[in-house]
Amino acid sequence: MVASLPGFAALLALLFTWMQVTQTSKELRITEQGQITNRFNAAINNLGSTSLDVRLGGIYALGRIMDDSARDHPTVVSVLSAYLRTHAAVLTGDKRPHTETSRQSSPEADVQAVMTVLGNRRSDLDKGDPIDLRRTSLRGVQLDRHPNVIRFREAVLSDADLAGSSLFNLDLRGAWLDRVNLTGATLTGSRLDNLYGANFAYADVSGSHFNGADLHEANLTGAHFCGDTHIQPAQGGRGTAAAFPGRTRWLSRAEDDTGSPADQCADLANVELIGANLTNALLPRMNLTSTVFCPDPSVELGRCSNLTGSILSGSNLKGAHLSGASLKGADLTNVDLRYADLRNADLTGAEVSGARFEGAMLKGARGLPPSP
């Protein structure tokens, strides 16, 4: 019995030490949480300042809190999102024109700072709460310097204005993007879907992944879908009117050796473009065999995409359903249209040199040159 006393005393000492360490750790956590609470309150107060410098300090302080506290991460995301909805709201009745000049706009410094902080966050700590940026004016926002994918999956961006923004490698899968304005935006390498009625006029979406997106009624006027654009003024042949009067055209592969690697082109596989406006859109050298341009009249109502003046040179449209589509003035140089349905399509003024029509359904098609 006496011999066992030293061992029992050592056990008691070990238990006492463990209790002290546990208590100390608990006190440290309480102290840390208290410090974070104080930092959070100070940052919130800074957000309400009339001084831009003070507001910026508050925004970046909240970003540091996100880095330091997984527990407070979702709260900070909610606060910063609410800040944008309040301080960068789209004004009711804002009718500013959506033109190519939109890419020259730039956001307020605090708006850019919030988007930078949200873009740099650890999305795995969001706890399933989507970022809510509906009806926010984010014109000219830059999210193009992050080395990794920027995750905004399932974000709510309905009616948001992202005109002229640069959004490289942005993951927007599952995001609410209805009626979003992306005029003149650059979305290289981004992943998108749920785009019914979205405005992509003059947007650069080369390298983006649309993942079978629904682009019904979307405005894609002048959108750039593939690689670096190499264009030159249109030239009419001798004794013939220019195919593209007053506008530019895409250089064919024979004229331009730079090419457009496949990974620089947007992925439009299984994308639905029914009723979309693709006037003057740049779609050269792309595989569009599974892209849906026109509705199946036996299944649904609707109208074909408007491809007037679009540049499709070198693209693969083999078997495409383009019945009734407008391809007036389009560049169809070297396009593969074998077995395509072009019944009642309008190709008036289109450039079709080198295009392949073997097996295509051409009944009622207008503007095609007479068969040799």
C-alpha positions as a printed NumPy array, in Angstrom:
array([[   0.   ,    0.   ,    0.   ],
       [   2.75 ,    2.431,    1.006],
       [   4.654,    1.588,   -2.215],
       [   1.697,    2.605,   -4.347],
       [   1.386,    6.074,   -2.786],
       [   4.07 ,    7.729,   -5.022],
       [   2.313,    6.428,   -8.134],
       [  -1.046,    7.677,   -6.873],
       [   0.463,   11.084,   -6.109],
       [   1.954,   11.264,   -9.604],
       [  -1.469,   10.443,  -11.098],
       [  -3.09 ,   13.176,   -9.049],
       [  -0.398,   15.636,  -10.181],
       [  -0.97 ,   14.666,  -13.8  ],
       [  -4.73 ,   15.105,  -13.414],
       [  -4.253,   18.484,  -11.764],
       [  -1.922,   19.608,  -14.573],
       [  -4.438,   18.496,  -17.219],
       [  -7.203,   20.45 ,  -15.469],
       [  -4.996,   23.526,  -15.347],
       [  -4.117,   23.238,  -19.056],
       [  -7.786,   22.74 ,  -19.963],
       [  -8.815,   25.751,  -17.902],
       [  -6.035,   27.856,  -19.411],
       [  -7.048,   26.823,  -22.935],
       [ -10.655,   27.682,  -22.191],
       [  -9.659,   31.074,  -20.836],
       [  -7.503,   31.684,  -23.922],
       [ -10.422,   30.856,  -26.221],
       [ -12.675,   33.201,  -24.272],
       [ -10.05 ,   35.925,  -24.471],
       [  -9.575,   35.357,  -28.197],
       [ -13.323,   35.466,  -28.817],
       [ -13.526,   38.65 ,  -26.8  ],
       [ -10.752,   40.187,  -28.86 ],
       [ -12.448,   39.138,  -32.11 ],
       [ -15.745,   40.577,  -30.863],
       [ -14.012,   43.869,  -30.101],
       [ -12.342,   43.858,  -33.515],
       [ -15.663,   43.034,  -35.175],
       [ -17.491,   45.872,  -33.4  ],
       [ -14.73 ,   48.33 ,  -34.312],
       [ -14.824,   47.229,  -37.957],
       [ -18.616,   47.59 ,  -38.093],
       [ -18.343,   51.103,  -36.697],
       [ -15.771,   51.921,  -39.368],
       [ -18.148,   50.771,  -42.111],
       [ -20.545,   53.526,  -41.109],
       [ -17.943,   56.274,  -41.367],
       [ -18.24 ,   59.125,  -43.874],
       [ -14.491,   58.786,  -44.537],
       [ -13.58 ,   56.419,  -47.376],
       [ -10.242,   55.596,  -45.745],
       [ -11.96 ,   54.574,  -42.506],
       [ -14.489,   52.434,  -44.388],
       [ -11.686,   50.707,  -46.276],
       [  -9.976,   49.959,  -42.973],
       [ -13.205,   48.414,  -41.693],
       [ -13.604,   46.262,  -44.802],
       [ -10.076,   44.855,  -44.651],
       [ -10.375,   44.387,  -40.876],
       [ -13.411,   42.172,  -41.483],
       [ -11.358,   40.274,  -44.045],
       [  -8.716,   39.59 ,  -41.374],
       [ -11.432,   38.398,  -38.991],
       [ -12.598,   35.927,  -41.658],
       [  -9.033,   34.602,  -41.857],
       [  -8.689,   34.328,  -38.081],
       [ -12.102,   32.981,  -37.095],
       [ -13.936,   30.222,  -38.946],
       [ -16.808,   30.721,  -36.507],
       [ -17.317,   34.324,  -37.616],
       [ -16.67 ,   33.715,  -41.321],
       [ -20.347,   33.396,  -42.433],
       [ -21.312,   36.477,  -40.415],
       [ -18.62 ,   38.588,  -42.057],
       [ -19.722,   37.408,  -45.518],
       [ -23.304,   38.414,  -44.704],
       [ -22.21 ,   41.825,  -43.402],
       [ -20.074,   42.607,  -46.447],
       [ -22.829,   41.458,  -48.813],
       [ -25.337,   43.678,  -47.004],
       [ -22.868,   46.574,  -47.254],
       [ -22.861,   46.243,  -51.052],
       [ -26.64 ,   45.901,  -51.27 ],
       [ -26.94 ,   49.12 ,  -49.256],
       [ -24.061,   51.226,  -50.564],
       [ -23.92 ,   49.951,  -54.158],
       [ -27.555,   49.31 ,  -54.955],
       [ -28.774,   49.509,  -58.542],
       [ -30.944,   52.592,  -58.678],
       [ -34.55 ,   52.065,  -59.681],
       [ -35.042,   53.241,  -63.228],
       [ -31.302,   53.245,  -64.038],
       [ -31.373,   53.31 ,  -67.841],
       [ -27.719,   53.904,  -68.609],
       [ -26.85 ,   52.54 ,  -72.044],
       [ -25.14 ,   49.148,  -72.128],
       [ -22.423,   49.653,  -74.729],
       [ -18.803,   48.73 ,  -75.243],
       [ -17.821,   51.815,  -73.241],
       [ -19.045,   49.975,  -70.154],
       [ -15.676,   48.22 ,  -69.868],
       [ -14.119,   51.643,  -69.155],
       [ -16.124,   52.154,  -65.957],
       [ -14.557,   51.571,  -62.55 ],
       [ -16.163,   50.905,  -59.159],
       [ -15.853,   52.946,  -55.996],
       [ -12.814,   51.918,  -53.923],
       [ -14.929,   50.452,  -51.109],
       [ -17.001,   48.387,  -53.562],
       [ -13.836,   46.973,  -55.129],
       [ -12.393,   46.275,  -51.663],
       [ -15.463,   44.277,  -50.599],
       [ -15.383,   42.209,  -53.785],
       [ -11.655,   41.568,  -53.33 ],
       [ -12.199,   40.368,  -49.755],
       [ -15.111,   38.13 ,  -50.802],
       [ -13.081,   36.793,  -53.713],
       [ -10.161,   35.888,  -51.436],
       [ -12.276,   34.182,  -48.767],
       [ -12.243,   30.434,  -48.031],
       [ -15.536,   29.363,  -49.563],
       [ -15.505,   26.058,  -47.671],
       [ -16.262,   28.038,  -44.495],
       [ -19.434,   29.626,  -45.888],
       [ -21.551,   26.89 ,  -44.247],
       [ -23.87 ,   26.752,  -47.231],
       [ -25.019,   30.369,  -47.003],
       [ -24.957,   31.899,  -50.519],
       [ -23.555,   35.37 ,  -51.114],
       [ -26.497,   37.686,  -51.739],
       [ -25.582,   40.517,  -54.131],
       [ -28.913,   40.986,  -55.842],
       [ -29.524,   44.402,  -57.421],
       [ -25.993,   45.602,  -56.702],
       [ -24.048,   47.926,  -59.013],
       [ -20.643,   46.289,  -59.484],
       [ -19.61 ,   47.939,  -62.739],
       [ -15.941,   47.57 ,  -63.559],
       [ -15.136,   45.294,  -60.606],
       [ -11.781,   43.513,  -61.033],
       [ -11.404,   39.914,  -59.866],
       [  -8.582,   38.933,  -62.195],
       [  -5.455,   38.637,  -60.069],
       [  -6.281,   35.589,  -57.983],
       [  -4.225,   32.484,  -58.89 ],
       [  -6.992,   30.046,  -57.946],
       [ -10.653,   29.607,  -58.833],
       [ -12.793,   32.341,  -57.261],
       [ -15.854,   30.629,  -55.849],
       [ -19.223,   32.345,  -55.987],
       [ -21.251,   29.178,  -56.445],
       [ -24.999,   29.647,  -55.845],
       [ -24.479,   33.374,  -55.292],
       [ -27.553,   35.545,  -55.789],
       [ -26.741,   38.099,  -58.502],
       [ -30.217,   38.657,  -59.914],
       [ -30.524,   42.1  ,  -61.557],
       [ -26.908,   42.918,  -60.618],
       [ -24.908,   45.252,  -62.867],
       [ -21.479,   43.773,  -63.68 ],
       [ -20.919,   45.738,  -66.873],
       [ -17.256,   46.151,  -67.766],
       [ -16.067,   43.844,  -64.985],
       [ -13.107,   41.44 ,  -65.207],
       [ -14.032,   38.09 ,  -63.661],
       [ -11.305,   35.56 ,  -64.448],
       [ -11.712,   31.943,  -63.281],
       [ -14.942,   32.755,  -61.46 ],
       [ -17.057,   29.75 ,  -60.46 ],
       [ -20.693,   30.849,  -60.767],
       [ -22.262,   27.435,  -61.135],
       [ -25.708,   27.374,  -59.605],
       [ -25.679,   31.155,  -59.172],
       [ -28.82 ,   33.212,  -59.719],
       [ -27.893,   35.348,  -62.728],
       [ -31.29 ,   36.188,  -64.17 ],
       [ -31.33 ,   39.63 ,  -65.797],
       [ -27.713,   40.247,  -64.746],
       [ -25.945,   42.86 ,  -66.876],
       [ -22.557,   41.637,  -68.142],
       [ -22.176,   44.154,  -70.95 ],
       [ -18.509,   44.417,  -71.912],
       [ -17.448,   42.087,  -69.109],
       [ -14.502,   39.687,  -69.339],
       [ -15.272,   36.227,  -67.933],
       [ -12.31 ,   34.229,  -69.219],
       [ -12.173,   30.756,  -67.698],
       [ -15.38 ,   31.243,  -65.697],
       [ -18.069,   28.622,  -65.144],
       [ -21.666,   29.754,  -65.541],
       [ -25.239,   28.505,  -65.824],
       [ -28.806,   29.719,  -65.055],
       [ -28.477,   32.679,  -67.434],
       [ -32.035,   33.13 ,  -68.706],
       [ -32.36 ,   36.667,  -70.085],
       [ -28.838,   37.697,  -69.052],
       [ -27.176,   40.62 ,  -70.86 ],
       [ -23.763,   39.663,  -72.272],
       [ -23.554,   42.372,  -74.935],
       [ -19.911,   42.805,  -76.042],
       [ -18.756,   40.566,  -73.173],
       [ -15.54 ,   38.546,  -73.511],
       [ -16.425,   35.021,  -72.415],
       [ -13.553,   33.204,  -74.157],
       [ -12.466,   30.136,  -72.226],
       [ -15.593,   30.193,  -70.057],
       [ -17.615,   27.062,  -69.282],
       [ -21.369,   27.38 ,  -69.637],
       [ -22.109,   23.809,  -68.486],
       [ -25.297,   23.234,  -70.44 ],
       [ -26.598,   26.649,  -69.355],
       [ -30.027,   27.967,  -70.235],
       [ -29.412,   31.152,  -72.246],
       [ -32.968,   31.569,  -73.534],
       [ -33.56 ,   35.183,  -74.619],
       [ -30.038,   36.244,  -73.532],
       [ -28.475,   39.285,  -75.174],
       [ -25.126,   38.203,  -76.612],
       [ -24.743,   41.005,  -79.138],
       [ -21.08 ,   41.287,  -80.132],
       [ -20.035,   38.783,  -77.473],
       [ -16.546,   37.308,  -77.914],
       [ -16.488,   33.539,  -77.388],
       [ -13.107,   32.397,  -78.649],
       [  -9.446,   33.275,  -78.122],
       [  -7.711,   36.463,  -79.178],
       [  -9.681,   38.414,  -81.777],
       [  -7.827,   39.012,  -85.046],
       [  -9.986,   41.163,  -87.291],
       [  -9.522,   43.42 ,  -90.279],
       [ -11.82 ,   45.805,  -92.2  ],
       [ -14.134,   44.009,  -94.582],
       [ -13.081,   44.057,  -98.21 ],
       [ -15.472,   43.515, -101.096],
       [ -14.423,   41.477, -104.074],
       [ -14.06 ,   43.108, -107.471],
       [ -17.484,   43.702, -108.953],
       [ -19.094,   42.345, -105.809],
       [ -20.468,   44.05 , -102.725],
       [ -18.536,   43.452,  -99.53 ],
       [ -20.023,   40.635,  -97.497],
       [ -19.764,   42.742,  -94.358],
       [ -20.161,   46.39 ,  -95.372],
       [ -19.036,   48.871,  -92.768],
       [ -17.795,   46.281,  -90.287],
       [ -14.89 ,   44.   ,  -89.573],
       [ -14.479,   40.3  ,  -90.208],
       [ -12.575,   37.43 ,  -88.612],
       [  -9.421,   36.357,  -90.422],
       [  -9.612,   32.796,  -91.697],
       [  -7.045,   30.241,  -90.585],
       [  -5.375,   30.539,  -93.968],
       [  -4.96 ,   34.291,  -93.44 ],
       [  -3.968,   34.178,  -89.794],
       [  -1.494,   31.636,  -88.461],
       [  -1.926,   32.535,  -84.791],
       [  -4.973,   30.311,  -84.384],
       [  -7.216,   30.051,  -81.362],
       [  -6.423,   27.086,  -79.108],
       [  -9.491,   25.132,  -78.085],
       [  -8.984,   25.993,  -74.406],
       [  -9.365,   29.685,  -75.293],
       [ -12.877,   29.13 ,  -76.608],
       [ -15.996,   29.145,  -74.492],
       [ -17.538,   25.738,  -73.864],
       [ -21.07 ,   25.88 ,  -75.295],
       [ -21.728,   22.145,  -75.198],
       [ -25.452,   21.477,  -74.675],
       [ -26.079,   25.19 ,  -74.09 ],
       [ -29.577,   26.391,  -75.037],
       [ -29.518,   29.64 ,  -77.008],
       [ -33.158,   29.636,  -78.103],
       [ -34.286,   33.194,  -78.727],
       [ -30.863,   34.599,  -77.828],
       [ -29.527,   37.641,  -79.665],
       [ -26.136,   36.746,  -81.159],
       [ -25.951,   39.646,  -83.602],
       [ -22.296,   40.277,  -84.551],
       [ -21.138,   37.705,  -81.976],
       [ -17.667,   36.187,  -82.432],
       [ -17.957,   32.388,  -82.578],
       [ -15.098,   31.29 ,  -84.88 ],
       [ -13.494,   27.825,  -84.946],
       [ -15.83 ,   26.451,  -82.286],
       [ -17.497,   23.07 ,  -81.888],
       [ -21.19 ,   23.945,  -81.841],
       [ -22.612,   20.553,  -82.769],
       [ -24.503,   20.164,  -79.473],
       [ -25.414,   23.831,  -79.017],
       [ -29.16 ,   24.431,  -79.298],
       [ -29.952,   27.484,  -81.429],
       [ -33.584,   26.754,  -82.369],
       [ -36.492,   25.099,  -80.569],
       [ -37.802,   21.727,  -81.596],
       [ -41.248,   22.662,  -82.955],
       [ -42.636,   19.298,  -81.897],
       [ -41.642,   19.906,  -78.268],
       [ -41.632,   23.633,  -77.491],
       [ -42.536,   27.039,  -78.795],
       [ -39.988,   29.801,  -79.276],
       [ -37.769,   31.404,  -81.85 ],
       [ -34.295,   30.72 ,  -83.149],
       [ -31.214,   32.603,  -82.076],
       [ -30.556,   35.747,  -84.072],
       [ -27.175,   35.096,  -85.73 ],
       [ -27.287,   38.118,  -88.033],
       [ -23.754,   39.29 ,  -88.799],
       [ -22.177,   36.73 ,  -86.49 ],
       [ -18.694,   35.417,  -87.23 ],
       [ -18.736,   31.613,  -87.345],
       [ -15.811,   31.014,  -89.708],
       [ -14.234,   27.595,  -89.309],
       [ -16.815,   26.416,  -86.758],
       [ -18.377,   22.965,  -86.646],
       [ -22.175,   23.11 ,  -87.007],
       [ -22.547,   19.618,  -88.389],
       [ -26.125,   18.469,  -87.874],
       [ -27.131,   21.734,  -86.192],
       [ -30.801,   22.645,  -86.067],
       [ -31.02 ,   26.109,  -87.647],
       [ -34.429,   25.913,  -89.29 ],
       [ -35.769,   29.446,  -89.711],
       [ -32.647,   31.047,  -88.229],
       [ -31.382,   34.452,  -89.354],
       [ -27.805,   34.21 ,  -90.623],
       [ -27.951,   37.378,  -92.705],
       [ -24.493,   38.818,  -93.297],
       [ -22.871,   36.101,  -91.184],
       [ -19.332,   34.895,  -91.863],
       [ -19.747,   31.184,  -92.601],
       [ -16.342,   30.766,  -94.257],
       [ -15.194,   27.126,  -94.028],
       [ -18.077,   26.27 ,  -91.674],
       [ -19.112,   22.614,  -91.511],
       [ -22.891,   22.594,  -92.057],
       [ -23.182,   19.019,  -93.235],
       [ -26.554,   17.463,  -92.37 ],
       [ -27.613,   20.739,  -90.723],
       [ -31.286,   21.733,  -90.81 ],
       [ -31.328,   25.074,  -92.641],
       [ -34.897,   24.958,  -93.885],
       [ -36.337,   28.47 ,  -94.257],
       [ -33.107,   29.966,  -92.866],
       [ -32.083,   33.39 ,  -94.143],
       [ -28.451,   33.524,  -95.366],
       [ -28.81 ,   36.725,  -97.385],
       [ -25.416,   38.42 ,  -97.699],
       [ -23.64 ,   35.649,  -95.764],
       [ -20.085,   34.694,  -96.749],
       [ -20.212,   30.955,  -97.447],
       [ -16.955,   30.323,  -99.306],
       [ -15.51 ,   26.97 ,  -98.28 ],
       [ -18.632,   26.051,  -96.289],
       [ -19.787,   22.441,  -96.514],
       [ -23.496,   21.76 ,  -97.09 ],
       [ -23.491,   18.051,  -97.984],
       [ -26.639,   16.398,  -96.707],
       [ -28.002,   19.674,  -95.304],
       [ -31.734,   20.352,  -95.474],
       [ -32.009,   23.551,  -97.515],
       [ -35.671,   23.724,  -98.517],
       [ -36.839,   27.311,  -98.353],
       [ -33.389,   28.627,  -97.384],
       [ -32.762,   32.12 ,  -98.738],
       [ -29.55 ,   33.786,  -99.873],
       [ -27.544,   30.71 , -100.802],
       [ -25.547,   30.931, -104.034],
       [ -26.901,   28.749, -106.841],
       [ -25.527,   25.231, -106.975],
       [ -22.752,   24.818, -109.603]])
